[in-house]
Amino acid sequence: MTDVEPTTDLSVPAEPVMPAWEYAPAPESTEIVRLRERYGLFIGGEFVEPATGGTFPTISPATEEVLAVVSEAGPEDVDRAVRAARSAHDQHWRDLSGAERAKYLYRIARILQERSREFAVLESMDGGKPIKESRDVDLPLAAAHFFYYAGWADKLEYAFPHVEPRPVGVAGQIIPWNFPLLMAAWKLAPALAAGNTSVLKPAETTPLTALLLAEVIQQADLPPGVVNIITGAGATGAALVEHPGADKIAFTGSTDVGKRIQRATAGTGRRLTLELGGKAANIVFDDAPIDQAVEGVINGIFFNQGHVCCAGSRLLVHEPAYDELLDKLKARLGTLRVGDPLDKNTDVGAINSRAQLEKIGELVESGVEEGAQMYQPPCELPDRGFWFVPTLFTGVSQSHRIAREEIFGPVLSIMTFRTPEEAVEKANNTPYGLSAGVWTEKGSRILWMAERLRAGVVWANTFNRFDPASPFGGYKESGFGREGGVHGLEPYLRLEGRP
């Protein structure tokens, strides 16, 4: 036998091997932010020292460095803030025409736009979210809410015909740490448009953009006391909830705290709206555009590190589409860039706090112990700060804790279904009811599902889309009341003459 030279079949050209993309660092400069070493409480239009002198540090979750020292409001400070809000309401704001109130809201919106880069950088520094999310989502939406409700301020009689809309009075508003500035806008804009004054308490881990908003309020020449901002932890929020001078309480946060607030306000005659936890189902049918659905699933759970009350943390996949979708999801997870929130290339930033990181880790560990299969892509995490690798679980049953409890982190639980009826049953098998997503090319199927899903918001072939004109809120243990749209005005109004 003779040796035969190996040959290459030139009729079918080999596919070129594409190198993996490598991104050069693209950090956003922090020089635009001018942090104070110490922040007081914003009461009556001025920054003042707390009565007790208590303070606490706020840190960067990406570096664990102290960014600033913030004042801690005690009961005496809460009382001062409520009294300042009452005085501003009774003496000026309540009787100001809607057109005049609108001018202030427009002014705040425009200043937010002018200082958007400053706010976006500070939001990412204090909260850990990627700068491209702060820049492209939080800031535009915050300004849009002030613009939107400025437009309603002089049209309340058209929004609520045949009644006389009057402000409730002083609103106590408590916001969470996942969208600090945006949640402040959600709360303040409709309250002010309706003629109320406010005492706002931001979360203790992310107070800085609320305090920068106080500077915007001063810049806009809002009358003193119309908006007061007090910082502190749970005790400060409890003092605000229990203060008899707060005519309305609005809370966004955990379901457990929401239940305590509901008990505290029961029988007092004070208004209450709650926007609480969620365990949303993202439902993908076999006729869905798979690549588009994959991006929607990724956005639904890994946006803002999964720190989203309406996150699509439960993925329900039609069995015929399961293998293809899972392969594409795993491949897509491998492309997510985890790291410095101020880097414009970052997809997944830092977990907001050590306590939240420990909670995520404990629930993920329970998923492994209960028999679900965990997948994490190769991922090198920074040495300092609070980080968690984007994670998905398969083999999840309805009884697993990761399918029942809100993780509030970058963790996705995947289950399957065979029929639309089974999908609805599994999606609704939760104490929560904040949001859901449906992916299919059949419009009739979308409508059929939306009628049966017990969720305040149902997205069709998209996820995590928000608009100031669209109401948002939940059912069951996800709370009650609506924010956004005309619906968001009603909790802040007494509709006198309504039958």
MARZAVEX-725059 format. One record per residue (C-alpha): residue in three letters; x, y, z. Coordinates in steps of 0.2 Angstrom, whole numbers, padded with zeros to 4 digits, always signed. Example, Ala and Ser with C-alpha at 12.3 -4.5 7.8 and 13.67 -1.06 7.14 Angstrom:
// residues 2
ALA+0062-0022+0039 SER+0068-0005+0036 
//
This chain:
// residues 499
MET+0000+0000+0000 THR+0006+0018-0003 ASP+0003+0032+0008 VAL-0011+0044+0003 GLU-0009+0062+0006 PRO-0024+0069+0016 THR-0035+0081+0006 THR-0046+0095+0010 ASP-0063+0096+0001 LEU-0063+0113-0006 SER-0081+0113-0012 VAL-0087+0117+0005 PRO-0077+0132+0012 ALA-0074+0130+0031 GLU-0083+0143+0042 PRO-0072+0156+0049 VAL-0069+0155+0068 MET-0075+0171+0075 PRO-0064+0177+0090 ALA-0074+0181+0106 TRP-0077+0199+0109 GLU-0066+0208+0121 TYR-0072+0225+0127 ALA-0059+0238+0133 PRO-0064+0247+0149 ALA-0076+0261+0146 PRO-0079+0269+0163 GLU-0090+0284+0166 SER-0081+0298+0175 THR-0087+0302+0193 GLU-0080+0320+0192 ILE-0098+0326+0188 VAL-0104+0321+0205 ARG-0100+0333+0220 LEU-0103+0323+0235 ARG-0105+0331+0252 GLU-0096+0323+0267 ARG-0112+0324+0277 TYR-0130+0326+0272 GLY-0143+0333+0284 LEU-0162+0331+0283 PHE-0172+0341+0270 ILE-0186+0349+0280 GLY-0195+0365+0276 GLY-0185+0369+0261 GLU-0168+0368+0270 PHE-0155+0355+0275 VAL-0156+0353+0294 GLU-0147+0343+0307 PRO-0156+0328+0315 ALA-0163+0331+0333 THR-0153+0316+0340 GLY-0138+0319+0329 GLY-0138+0301+0323 THR-0130+0297+0307 PHE-0126+0282+0296 PRO-0114+0279+0281 THR-0120+0275+0263 ILE-0108+0264+0254 SER-0104+0259+0236 PRO-0109+0241+0234 ALA-0096+0239+0220 THR-0081+0244+0230 GLU-0088+0244+0249 GLU-0081+0262+0251 VAL-0091+0275+0261 LEU-0098+0288+0249 ALA-0105+0299+0262 VAL-0112+0301+0280 VAL-0131+0303+0280 SER-0142+0309+0294 GLU-0154+0297+0303 ALA-0171+0305+0307 GLY-0179+0300+0323 PRO-0198+0303+0329 GLU-0195+0321+0333 ASP-0188+0324+0315 VAL-0202+0315+0307 ASP-0214+0326+0317 ARG-0205+0342+0311 ALA-0206+0336+0293 VAL-0225+0332+0294 ARG-0228+0348+0302 ALA-0218+0357+0288 ALA-0228+0348+0275 ARG-0245+0352+0284 SER-0240+0370+0285 ALA-0236+0371+0266 HIS-0251+0362+0262 ASP-0264+0373+0272 GLN-0256+0389+0268 HIS-0251+0388+0250 TRP-0250+0373+0240 ARG-0268+0366+0242 ASP-0275+0382+0235 LEU-0263+0385+0222 SER-0270+0384+0204 GLY-0267+0368+0194 ALA-0258+0378+0181 GLU-0246+0385+0194 ARG-0242+0368+0202 ALA-0239+0362+0184 LYS-0225+0375+0182 TYR-0216+0368+0196 LEU-0217+0350+0190 TYR-0212+0355+0173 ARG-0197+0365+0180 ILE-0192+0349+0190 ALA-0193+0338+0175 ARG-0182+0350+0165 ILE-0169+0351+0178 LEU-0168+0332+0179 GLN-0165+0332+0161 GLU-0152+0345+0162 ARG-0143+0336+0176 SER-0147+0318+0170 ARG-0128+0313+0168 GLU-0125+0318+0186 PHE-0140+0309+0193 ALA-0136+0293+0183 VAL-0118+0292+0189 LEU-0123+0295+0207 GLU-0137+0282+0205 SER-0125+0269+0199 MET-0112+0273+0212 ASP-0124+0272+0227 GLY-0135+0257+0221 GLY-0124+0247+0210 LYS-0134+0246+0194 PRO-0125+0248+0177 ILE-0123+0265+0171 LYS-0132+0262+0155 GLU-0148+0257+0164 SER-0147+0272+0175 ARG-0143+0283+0160 ASP-0156+0276+0148 VAL-0170+0270+0159 ASP-0171+0278+0176 LEU-0167+0296+0172 PRO-0178+0297+0156 LEU-0193+0289+0165 ALA-0191+0300+0181 ALA-0191+0316+0171 ALA-0206+0309+0160 HIS-0216+0306+0176 PHE-0215+0324+0181 PHE-0219+0330+0163 TYR-0234+0318+0163 TYR-0242+0323+0179 ALA-0238+0342+0176 GLY-0250+0340+0161 TRP-0264+0333+0173 ALA-0262+0346+0186 ASP-0274+0359+0178 LYS-0286+0345+0171 LEU-0291+0336+0186 GLU-0309+0340+0184 TYR-0308+0332+0166 ALA-0300+0317+0173 PHE-0314+0315+0186 PRO-0330+0322+0179 HIS-0345+0325+0190 VAL-0336+0327+0206 GLU-0324+0339+0214 PRO-0307+0333+0216 ARG-0298+0339+0231 PRO-0281+0334+0238 VAL-0280+0322+0252 GLY-0267+0332+0262 VAL-0250+0326+0268 ALA-0243+0311+0260 GLY-0230+0300+0269 GLN-0220+0291+0255 ILE-0208+0277+0258 ILE-0198+0270+0243 PRO-0186+0256+0240 TRP-0168+0254+0235 ASN-0169+0246+0218 PHE-0175+0262+0208 PRO-0172+0276+0221 LEU-0174+0291+0209 LEU-0188+0283+0198 MET-0198+0278+0213 ALA-0197+0295+0220 ALA-0204+0302+0204 TRP-0218+0289+0204 LYS-0223+0295+0221 LEU-0220+0314+0221 ALA-0226+0318+0204 PRO-0245+0313+0206 ALA-0245+0319+0224 LEU-0239+0336+0220 ALA-0250+0338+0204 ALA-0266+0334+0215 GLY-0261+0347+0227 ASN-0254+0337+0241 THR-0237+0340+0250 SER-0225+0326+0254 VAL-0213+0318+0267 LEU-0202+0306+0257 LYS-0191+0293+0265 PRO-0179+0284+0254 ALA-0171+0267+0258 GLU-0156+0268+0270 THR-0144+0260+0257 THR-0148+0272+0243 PRO-0152+0289+0249 LEU-0140+0300+0239 THR-0151+0303+0223 ALA-0166+0308+0234 LEU-0155+0320+0243 LEU-0148+0327+0226 LEU-0167+0328+0221 ALA-0169+0340+0236 GLU-0156+0351+0228 VAL-0166+0351+0212 ILE-0182+0355+0222 GLN-0172+0370+0229 GLN-0166+0375+0212 ALA-0184+0374+0205 ASP-0190+0386+0219 LEU-0203+0374+0225 PRO-0211+0382+0241 PRO-0203+0377+0257 GLY-0211+0362+0265 VAL-0220+0355+0250 VAL-0208+0341+0248 ASN-0198+0335+0264 ILE-0185+0321+0263 ILE-0180+0312+0278 THR-0167+0298+0279 GLY-0165+0283+0290 ALA-0169+0265+0292 GLY-0185+0255+0296 ALA-0188+0264+0312 THR-0189+0281+0303 GLY-0201+0273+0291 ALA-0212+0266+0305 ALA-0212+0283+0314 LEU-0219+0291+0297 VAL-0232+0277+0295 GLU-0238+0280+0313 HIS-0238+0299+0313 PRO-0256+0304+0314 GLY-0253+0319+0303 ALA-0249+0309+0288 ASP-0266+0308+0279 LYS-0260+0295+0266 ILE-0246+0282+0266 ALA-0238+0276+0250 PHE-0226+0262+0251 THR-0216+0252+0239 GLY-0205+0237+0246 SER-0207+0220+0253 THR-0223+0211+0256 ASP-0219+0208+0275 VAL-0216+0226+0278 GLY-0232+0230+0268 LYS-0242+0219+0279 ARG-0235+0228+0295 ILE-0240+0245+0287 GLN-0257+0239+0283 ARG-0260+0233+0301 ALA-0253+0250+0308 THR-0265+0260+0297 ALA-0280+0249+0299 GLY-0295+0258+0307 THR-0286+0275+0306 GLY-0296+0282+0291 ARG-0280+0286+0282 ARG-0277+0282+0264 LEU-0265+0268+0259 THR-0257+0261+0243 LEU-0245+0247+0243 GLU-0234+0241+0229 LEU-0225+0225+0235 GLY-0216+0209+0230 GLY-0218+0199+0215 LYS-0214+0182+0207 ALA-0219+0185+0189 ALA-0221+0172+0176 ASN-0213+0174+0159 ILE-0222+0162+0147 VAL-0215+0157+0131 PHE-0225+0147+0118 ASP-0218+0136+0104 ASP-0223+0148+0091 ALA-0214+0163+0099 PRO-0200+0172+0090 ILE-0187+0162+0100 ASP-0172+0174+0098 GLN-0183+0189+0103 ALA-0190+0179+0118 VAL-0173+0175+0124 GLU-0168+0194+0124 GLY-0185+0197+0133 VAL-0181+0183+0146 ILE-0164+0190+0149 ASN-0170+0208+0151 GLY-0185+0201+0162 ILE-0173+0194+0175 PHE-0156+0201+0174 PHE-0161+0219+0172 ASN-0154+0228+0187 GLN-0147+0212+0194 GLY-0164+0205+0196 HIS-0168+0219+0209 VAL-0185+0222+0201 CYS-0202+0218+0210 CYS-0210+0213+0193 ALA-0195+0203+0187 GLY-0199+0188+0176 SER-0191+0176+0189 ARG-0201+0161+0184 LEU-0199+0155+0165 LEU-0213+0144+0159 VAL-0208+0136+0142 HIS-0219+0126+0130 GLU-0212+0109+0130 PRO-0209+0109+0111 ALA-0198+0124+0112 TYR-0189+0119+0128 ASP-0172+0112+0122 GLU-0169+0126+0109 LEU-0174+0140+0121 LEU-0163+0133+0135 ASP-0148+0131+0123 LYS-0150+0149+0118 LEU-0152+0155+0135 LYS-0136+0147+0141 ALA-0127+0154+0127 ARG-0133+0171+0130 LEU-0129+0170+0149 GLY-0111+0167+0144 THR-0111+0184+0135 LEU-0117+0195+0150 ARG-0103+0206+0157 VAL-0103+0207+0176 GLY-0093+0220+0184 ASP-0090+0239+0187 PRO-0107+0247+0187 LEU-0099+0263+0180 ASP-0092+0254+0165 LYS-0103+0257+0150 ASN-0101+0239+0144 THR-0107+0231+0160 ASP-0123+0221+0159 VAL-0125+0215+0177 GLY-0119+0227+0191 ALA-0116+0224+0210 ILE-0129+0217+0222 ASN-0136+0232+0232 SER-0130+0226+0249 ARG-0121+0212+0259 ALA-0138+0207+0267 GLN-0146+0205+0250 LEU-0132+0195+0243 GLU-0133+0183+0258 LYS-0152+0181+0255 ILE-0149+0177+0237 GLY-0135+0165+0241 GLU-0146+0156+0254 LEU-0161+0154+0242 VAL-0150+0148+0228 GLU-0142+0135+0240 SER-0160+0129+0244 GLY-0163+0126+0226 VAL-0148+0115+0224 GLU-0153+0106+0240 GLU-0171+0103+0234 GLY-0165+0095+0218 ALA-0165+0108+0205 GLN-0151+0109+0193 MET-0141+0125+0193 TYR-0132+0132+0178 GLN-0119+0147+0180 PRO-0108+0153+0165 PRO-0090+0155+0168 CYS-0088+0172+0176 GLU-0074+0181+0185 LEU-0080+0192+0199 PRO-0072+0208+0206 ASP-0062+0205+0222 ARG-0071+0218+0232 GLY-0090+0222+0232 PHE-0106+0212+0232 TRP-0108+0201+0216 PHE-0118+0186+0211 VAL-0116+0176+0195 PRO-0131+0176+0183 THR-0139+0159+0187 LEU-0153+0148+0180 PHE-0161+0133+0187 THR-0169+0118+0178 GLY-0179+0104+0185 VAL-0189+0116+0196 SER-0205+0110+0204 GLN-0219+0122+0210 SER-0215+0117+0228 HIS-0197+0123+0227 ARG-0193+0138+0237 ILE-0184+0146+0222 ALA-0201+0145+0213 ARG-0211+0152+0227 GLU-0201+0165+0236 GLU-0195+0181+0229 ILE-0176+0180+0227 PHE-0174+0198+0221 GLY-0158+0194+0212 PRO-0151+0187+0195 VAL-0158+0170+0197 LEU-0171+0162+0185 SER-0181+0146+0188 ILE-0187+0137+0173 MET-0202+0125+0172 THR-0212+0118+0157 PHE-0230+0117+0152 ARG-0240+0107+0138 THR-0256+0117+0136 PRO-0261+0135+0138 GLU-0272+0130+0153 GLU-0258+0122+0162 ALA-0247+0138+0159 VAL-0261+0149+0167 GLU-0263+0137+0182 LYS-0244+0137+0185 ALA-0242+0156+0182 ASN-0256+0160+0195 ASN-0250+0147+0208 THR-0241+0160+0218 PRO-0247+0172+0232 TYR-0241+0187+0221 GLY-0249+0195+0206 LEU-0239+0210+0200 SER-0234+0206+0182 ALA-0233+0192+0168 GLY-0226+0191+0151 VAL-0233+0181+0136 TRP-0223+0176+0121 THR-0232+0170+0105 GLU-0236+0175+0087 LYS-0255+0173+0090 GLY-0264+0188+0096 SER-0279+0178+0101 ARG-0269+0168+0112 ILE-0261+0184+0120 LEU-0279+0190+0124 TRP-0285+0173+0130 MET-0270+0172+0142 ALA-0271+0190+0148 GLU-0289+0188+0153 ARG-0284+0173+0164 LEU-0268+0179+0172 ARG-0270+0186+0189 ALA-0257+0200+0187 GLY-0258+0219+0187 VAL-0248+0220+0171 VAL-0247+0208+0157 TRP-0233+0211+0144 ALA-0235+0204+0126 ASN-0219+0199+0117 THR-0209+0211+0128 PHE-0205+0213+0146 ASN-0201+0227+0158 ARG-0208+0241+0148 PHE-0215+0256+0157 ASP-0224+0272+0152 PRO-0230+0286+0164 ALA-0247+0285+0156 SER-0249+0267+0159 PRO-0255+0261+0177 PHE-0244+0249+0187 GLY-0249+0239+0202 GLY-0253+0222+0209 TYR-0265+0209+0215 LYS-0265+0198+0231 GLU-0249+0199+0241 SER-0241+0211+0227 GLY-0252+0225+0235 PHE-0266+0237+0230 GLY-0268+0253+0221 ARG-0260+0259+0205 GLU-0246+0271+0201 GLY-0245+0279+0184 GLY-0258+0285+0172 VAL-0274+0294+0178 HIS-0276+0279+0190 GLY-0261+0286+0199 LEU-0270+0302+0203 GLU-0285+0294+0212 PRO-0276+0289+0228 TYR-0271+0307+0231 LEU-0288+0314+0229 ARG-0304+0316+0238 LEU-0317+0315+0225 GLU-0331+0325+0234 GLY-0348+0322+0228 ARG-0345+0304+0221 PRO-0361+0294+0223 
//
